[in-house]
Structures are given as structure tokens and as C-alpha cells.
Amino acid sequence: MPVQPVPPDDFTWDSDGGSAAAVESVRRACREADGQDPLDEASSLHLKHHGLAGAQLWLTGTDGFAFRHEGQVDLAVSPAARRHGLGTELADAALGASGPVRAWSHGDHPAAARVAAARGLDRVRELWVMRRPLSRPLPAPIVPDGVTLRSWVDTDSDELLRVNAAAFAHHPEQGAMDTANLAERMAEDWFDPAGLIVAVSDDSVLGFHWTKQQSPTVGEVYVIGIDPAAQGRGLGKALTLAGLHHLAGLGVDEVLLYVEADNLAGRSLYAGLGFEHAAADTHVMYARTA
């Protein structure tokens, strides 16, 4: 089936049929075959809460999709429909021949590298997935003097956003989180206030570890943010371990996390806590600047 643009008014996230169902069908098939979701969280939340406002979606029936918003493209073809040129057709529609654009390859697929190179996109970022089985013993967190670790409460939100903005000032996605983004994430079924652990001193939040239970057996170090003014006190390690103990208490077998490949300090911290990375667990961003 040829690539078809989806009119914005035709997209409804909670529809049992139509374009939203087609996107979910492709995502499900890719997750089952590749072990990776081809639609990242920011894109998924945009579709869920804002539909195609400020965005574009192309479909090839129920075999593939390309979604573009804020200069980023997520593209996927169902495994059963690959090797028939659908990815090329979707890339032609969503990436175009010129102009700034970014695109993720979730899993570092060789086909994605070829599609990107053919359209002038360069490899600019690598995001590692690191994993740790919870069958290995966990040390207890060592909390600095004058600091308390506790679960998030409503009145922490402004402080959490302040710390997040400071900690991720140069991060293109996480650093942009605002009150609306925070509310959207906290509205997700997986959100558990007990799993959002904050480090506080007096009335100030110094850092936080937001955990996520992805499934009965898999947990995630979702976000760890430390106020730059509180760096060097061991908060990152203490918060990481506190979150791991929380996830272990939920009965998960494995915990994963995402870390930039060039974040050597972060990688060293996580490796020291027993996290490991496999080459297949690499996400790659391609970008074109002109």
C-alpha cells in the first residue's frame, strides 16, 4: 500500500480502529520481534495527549508508519512487511531531501543507518541501555549527613522541576520538562508516588530518582537528577540504590536504565553498581542540520 498522510482530524488516540490502531499494531509487532519500541516516550505522549497538533503522521496501511514532530522522526515497519521498500517510502515522506531533522534508530539497525546516510543524516548520539539482574545483592545506600531520602509528595513538584531543569540543562528532551509534561507522565498507569524518591535538605530538593515498573518482572531507573549545586556528595549513588531497593521490593527480576554513551561518569557509576551493556542495547540518533 502506498504511503498516505493522515489528516489531523482523523487521528484519535483511544480509537479502536483507524490510524491510531495501525500505529499500535506496528509498535506491538516491532516490540515482539525486535525487543524495542519504535516510538519513544516523548512521541507516544504527544500522540496520546495532543494527537497530530503540530505533527505529521504517514501510514502504509497497517504495515508501517512515520511520525514527525518538533523536528524528530520516528519510523517503523512491521517485521512481516520489511524488505519491500516501505521503509524507504516512509523515509522519503518524513525526512525529505533537505532541512534540519533528527531520527532515532531504536536498536542500531543497519537498515536505519543506510536510510539515514542516503538522506544526509549523520550519526550524532548513542544512548545505551544498561541492565542489572536483582538476583545479585544490593548494598544499602549511604545517605549524606543532613539529607533525607523519602517519597515524592505534591508540594515537591516545583522543586523537582527546578532540579530537573538544572540537572538536564543541556539535554534535548529531559531538560525541557515543564508542569504540563510532568502531569502527563504522572497520569500514566505506571506512575507510583512511592517510586519517585527525593533527596531533601531543609525545604530544598537536592536530587531525585524516578523509578518505573515496566512490567511485573522489569523495572527501570527512569530519571535520576541531581542539582548541580549538590554534586559531589554521593547523592547519585545513594538515590540509585534507594530506587533499586524500592524496585526489588516490588518483585521485579531485572532493572534497566538509559545513559548517554559519552556520559562516562554515569556509565562508571552504573557499572560499579552491577549494570552491564550489550551492543544490541544501543539506540542511535541521526541528524541533518541543513
N, C-alpha and C positions, 0 to 999 in steps of 0.2 A: 504494500500500500504506500502511495506517495506521502511525503511529509506534508502535514496540514497544520497551519497555525490555529490555535484555539482562541476564539473570541472571548474577551474578558468576562462577558456576562454569561458565558456558557460553563464557567468553572465554579463548582460549589464543592468545598472540601468534604462535607459529610454526605455527599450524594452516593447512592447505592450503585449508580451507573455513570456513564459518560466519561468525561476526560479525567476526573479525579480517580475514578475506579481504574482507568487504564494506567495512570501513573503508579498507583498502588500495586497493580498486578505486576508491572515490570520490576518495581522495587522488591517485591516478595520473591520473584524468580531469581533476581540477582543475589539477594541475601542467601538464598538456599544454595545456589551454585558457587558463588564467589566468597561467601562469608563476609561480605561487605555491603553496606547500604550505599547505593549510588547517589543518594540525596542527603546532603549534610544537614545538621540540625537547624542552622540558620535558614536554609531554603525550605525545609519542612515546616518550620514555624511561620515563615512568610506565607506559604500556601494555605496553611491552616487558619491563620488569623486575618490575612489580607488578600487572599485569593491572587488574582493576577493584576492587582493595583500596582502600577509601576513596574510590571514584569511582563514577560512573554513566555508562552509555552507552545512547543511544537510536538505533535504526535505522529507516529506511524502506526495507526490503528492501536492495537494493544501490544505491539512488539517493541516499541521504544519511545523515548521522549527526550527532549532537551528543554531545560528551564533556565531562563536568563533573568537575573535581577541584580541591580546595583553593580553592573559590570562583571558579574560572575556567571558562569555557565556550569550547570550540572547535566550530564548527558549519559544515557544508559540504553542499552539494547538487551532485550531478554535473551538468555543464553541459547534458546532454541531457534532464535531468528538471526544469530550472528553469521558473519561471513557472506552476507548477501548485499553489502553496501549500504545498509541502513544507517550505520554509524557515520559514514561519510556524508550521506544526505542530511542527516540531522546537524552535523558539524557545519556544513555549508550554510544552513539556515541560521544557526545560532551564533556561530563565530564570525561569519562574514569573511571578507578578504582584507579588511584593514580596520584600524581603530583599536583603542585600548580595550582589553578584555582579559579575564582570568578564567581558568578552568581547572578543576580538581580531577585527578585520577585516584580513585579510592582503591588502592591495591597495587599501584605502579604497573599497570598493564602495558605491555609493549605496543598494543594497538593504539592506546591513547597517546603514546609518545610519537607514533607515526602521524596520527591525525593532527597533533599539535605542531609538529615540525612542518607539515605541509601547509600550515596556515600562519607560519611565522611566530609561533608561540615558543618561548624558551622555558626551560625548567628553572624555577626560581625559588621554590620552597620544598622541603621534605618534612613531613610530620610522621614521627614514629609512634607506633603502638607498642607499649611495653606491658608485659603480663607477669603476674605472680600468683602461684597457687597458694591458697591459705592453709594447705596441709603443713607448710613449714611454720615453725614457731615465730611469733611476733614479739619483739621486745616491747616493754612498756614505754610510753612517751615520757620524756624528761621535760617538764614544763619550767620555763624560766621563772625566777622569783618575781613576784608582783603581777603575774599573769594568770588568768583563769581560763580554762577551756570549758565551754558549755554549748548547748544547742541554741540555734538562732531563735529570736523572738521578733515580733512585728516591729518593735522600736529600733531594731538593728538595721533596718533596710537602708536608710540614708547613709549610715556609716559604712555599710557593706559596699554600696555603690561608690562611695568616695575611695575606699581602699582598692576596689576593683579598677577604677579609672587610673589611679596612680600606679598600681602594680602592672597594668597592661597598657600603659600609655602608648607603646609602640606596636601593640598587637592589633592587626587589622580587623579582627572580628570581636574578640572578647572585650577589648578596651572600649568598645562603643556601647556596651550595655547600659541602658537607661531604665527609668522606672517602669516604662511600658514593657521593655524586654524582660525585666526581672519578673513582672507579674505574669507574663506569658509562660515563662519557664516554670514558675511556681504553680501555674494552673494545670501543668501536665500531671497525668495519673501517677507518675513515678515519684513526684515530689514528696519528701518526708522531712518535716522541720527538724526532727531528731538527727537526721543525717547531714544537716548543714551546721558544721561545728565552727564556732568563732573563738578567737583568742582575744580577750579583753583585758584592759588595764584601766581602772577607774571607769570612766564613761566612754572610753575610746576603743574602737575595734582596731586591733593591730594586724589581724590576718584572719583568714577563713579557709576551711576545707569543705567544699560542697561535694558530697558523695551521691552516687546514683546506683540503685539496684536495677540493672537492665533486665534481669530475669531471675528465677529462683536460684540459679547457680552462678550467675555472673554479676559482679559489682564493678563500679567504675570510680576512679579518682576523677571526678567531673571537673572541678576547678579548684586550684589552690592559689590564693592571692595573699601576698604579704605587703603591707605598707612599706615603701622604700625606707622610710624613717626608722622602721623596726627591723631592718635586715641585720643579719649577723648575730642574732640572739638564739638561733636554733629553733625558731618558730616553725619553719618549713618542715623540718623533720618531725617535730612534736605533733603538728597538725596532721601530717600524713599518717603517722602511726595511730593517732586517735581515730581518724577516719577508717583505717584498716581494721581496727578493733571493732568499730561500730558495724562494718560490713560483715566481719566474721560472726558477730552476734546474730546477724540475720540468716546465717547458714549458707552463704554463698561459698562456692568452691574456688573461684578464681576472681582476681581483680585485675582490671586493665586500666591503662591511662594513655593519654596522648601528650607528646612532648615534641617540641621543635628539634629537628636533628642537630641544629647548630647551638642548642642550649646545653652546653657541655656541663655546666654546674647542675642543671636539673637532671640530666641523664646520670651524672655521677651520684647524686642523692638517691635517685630511684634504684640504680644498680646496687648501691650499698644496702638498700632495704629488700633486695632479692628480686627485683623486676628484671626481666630479660626481653630482648628484642630479636625478632626473626625478620629476615629480609623481606618476606612476603607481607609483613605487617608495616608497610610503608605507604603513606599517602603522598602524592606529588602534586604540587601546583604548577601549572604552566601559565605564562602571561605574555601578552603582547602590549607594548607601550605606545605604539603608533599605527 
